[in-house]
Amino acid sequence: MLRRTASLFVTYCTNARLSLGAEKSITCWKCLKDISLPQGRPLFFCPCDKVVLPPSTQNYFAVMDSPTSYKIDVRKLKDTYRQLQRLLHPDRFAQKSKEEQQYSAEQSALVNRAYSTLQNPYSRGIYLLRLNNVGIDETDNSSENQEMLEEVMELNEELHHGNPSQSRLREIQQLNDRKLNSLVDKTDECFHKGDIAGAKASLGEMKYLANIHDELSNKLDVQD
């Protein structure tokens, strides 16, 4: 049986101007004690050992025990995700009270959202922009890099109407992944230097390549 230890109150470090985390404390539904929320740390269980309702604002990096940085250890992120789900999955609380069933489901869903957001370099970047109070219109299909847009349009045309072979799909995938990795490095450099405008521009380009990556993965899965 897994033990709920102090490691659940995970260490949190940051180099960003964060906009989340207005709550200072919550009240345990069971023992009715007020629990102070350590700044930048998630809270899953009360000291009385009961799972609690997640605070209304929660930093995904803190939830997943990761520094607030664009470059993260994805393998560690996955390990943390598995550990937390073993502790919080609703199946573990199936014979518990209604409150524990509800709150474990909400905590588990929070962990799912955090992991899904941070494991993807595009959504991770968008989330970092949000933490820096910068929005991005993900429905805006314009870009200053017209050459890149033309290449994306040609690839989309081939994928949708050209009926490419499996070998051609893999060739496109390798080319797209090289460009995507290059943009990931560029975005990381921008965030590291505090160039939020540059990071936003890079993520605007990454959106198109990430969409192609997902479409290629789906097509290759079908053919395999």
Summary of the structure (lengths in Angstrom):
residues: 224
radius of gyration: 20.8
end to end distance: 39.2
largest distance: 63.8
contacts: 618
relative contact order: 0.11
helix: 58%
strand: 4%
